[in-house]
């Protein structure tokens, strides 16, 4: 059974950092590209970052570029999102997602490309 379980969310003050983790099970993690998305209240789910199956390629939304870093540990079946300089507009539920990939550089940014999704973890940034 495929499972994606996010952790690491919480309440932080603006300017601080958080590290989200997503633990994967039930599939061959090293053959999957991974992504992080977020959904703020009243808004559609939005792309944050993606990483290729090997971890060699990454892609970021403009809002995340330079502040967030996605990484992938194929030995531990986990993907991370290191977030720094957090702002109130980063407040959202953050989701990880997985898609099987034959292309070692594939880093999809559309949520329709992903097969599996976690339940999300809440990140709240206070001003």
C-alpha positions as CSV (number, residue, x, y, z in Angstrom):
1,X,0.0,0.0,0.0
2,X,1.4,3.3,-1.1
3,X,1.8,5.9,1.7
4,X,3.2,9.4,1.8
5,X,3.3,10.9,5.2
6,X,4.3,14.5,5.7
7,X,5.7,15.9,8.9
8,X,7.5,19.0,10.2
9,X,4.8,21.6,9.9
10,X,4.0,24.0,12.7
11,X,3.7,27.6,13.7
12,X,6.7,29.9,13.2
13,X,7.4,33.6,13.2
14,X,8.2,35.4,10.0
15,X,11.8,35.1,9.0
16,X,12.3,31.7,10.6
17,X,12.8,28.3,9.0
18,X,11.1,25.0,8.9
19,X,12.1,21.6,7.4
20,X,9.3,19.5,6.1
21,X,9.8,15.7,5.5
22,X,7.7,13.2,3.6
23,X,8.2,9.5,4.3
24,X,7.3,7.2,1.5
25,X,6.4,3.5,1.5
26,X,4.8,1.0,-0.7
27,X,6.6,1.8,-3.9
28,X,10.2,1.9,-5.3
29,X,11.0,5.4,-4.2
30,X,14.1,5.7,-6.4
31,X,12.1,5.5,-9.5
32,X,9.7,8.3,-8.6
33,X,10.0,12.0,-9.0
34,X,8.7,13.9,-6.0
35,X,7.0,17.2,-5.6
36,X,5.8,19.6,-2.9
37,X,2.6,21.6,-3.3
38,X,0.7,23.9,-1.0
39,X,-2.8,25.1,-0.5
40,X,-3.7,28.2,1.3
41,X,-7.2,28.9,2.6
42,X,-9.5,29.8,-0.2
43,X,-6.9,29.2,-2.9
44,X,-6.1,26.4,-5.3
45,X,-3.3,24.0,-4.7
46,X,0.0,25.5,-6.0
47,X,3.3,24.0,-7.0
48,X,6.2,24.7,-4.7
49,X,9.1,22.4,-5.8
50,X,9.9,19.2,-7.6
51,X,12.9,16.8,-7.7
52,X,13.8,14.1,-10.1
53,X,14.0,10.5,-9.2
54,X,17.7,10.6,-8.6
55,X,17.7,14.0,-7.0
56,X,19.9,15.4,-9.7
57,X,17.3,17.9,-11.1
58,X,15.1,20.3,-9.2
59,X,12.5,22.9,-10.2
60,X,11.0,25.6,-8.0
61,X,8.1,28.0,-8.2
62,X,9.1,31.6,-8.3
63,X,7.8,32.1,-4.8
64,X,10.1,29.4,-3.5
65,X,13.2,30.1,-5.6
66,X,16.1,31.1,-3.4
67,X,14.3,30.4,-0.1
68,X,13.3,26.8,-0.3
69,X,15.4,23.7,-1.0
70,X,14.0,20.3,-2.0
71,X,16.1,17.2,-1.5
72,X,15.6,13.5,-1.8
73,X,17.1,10.6,0.2
74,X,16.6,7.4,-1.8
75,X,18.2,5.3,0.9
76,X,15.7,6.5,3.5
77,X,12.7,6.9,1.2
78,X,12.2,10.5,2.2
79,X,11.9,13.8,0.5
80,X,12.5,17.1,2.3
81,X,11.6,20.7,1.9
82,X,13.9,23.1,3.7
83,X,12.1,26.5,4.0
84,X,13.8,29.6,5.1
85,X,12.9,33.3,5.4
86,X,9.3,32.3,5.8
87,X,6.6,34.9,5.4
88,X,2.9,35.0,6.3
89,X,2.0,34.3,2.7
90,X,3.7,30.9,3.0
91,X,1.0,29.8,5.3
92,X,-0.7,26.8,3.8
93,X,-1.1,23.1,4.0
94,X,1.9,21.5,2.4
95,X,1.6,18.2,0.4
96,X,4.1,15.9,-1.0
97,X,3.4,13.9,-4.2
98,X,5.0,11.2,-6.2
99,X,5.0,10.1,-9.8
100,X,6.9,7.2,-11.4
101,X,9.4,8.5,-13.8
102,X,11.4,7.0,-16.6
103,X,13.2,10.2,-17.3
104,X,16.0,10.9,-14.8
105,X,15.5,14.7,-15.2
106,X,11.7,14.8,-14.9
107,X,10.5,17.4,-12.4
108,X,6.8,17.9,-13.0
109,X,5.2,21.1,-11.8
110,X,1.6,20.3,-12.5
111,X,-0.4,18.5,-9.9
112,X,-2.2,16.5,-12.5
113,X,1.1,14.8,-13.3
114,X,1.4,13.2,-9.9
115,X,-0.1,9.8,-8.9
116,X,0.2,9.6,-5.2
117,X,-0.4,12.3,-2.5
118,X,0.1,12.7,1.2
119,X,-2.4,14.1,3.6
120,X,-0.6,17.3,4.2
121,X,1.0,19.2,7.0
122,X,0.0,22.6,8.2
123,X,2.5,25.5,8.1
124,X,1.5,28.7,9.7
125,X,3.7,31.8,9.6
126,X,2.9,34.6,12.0
127,X,3.9,38.2,11.3
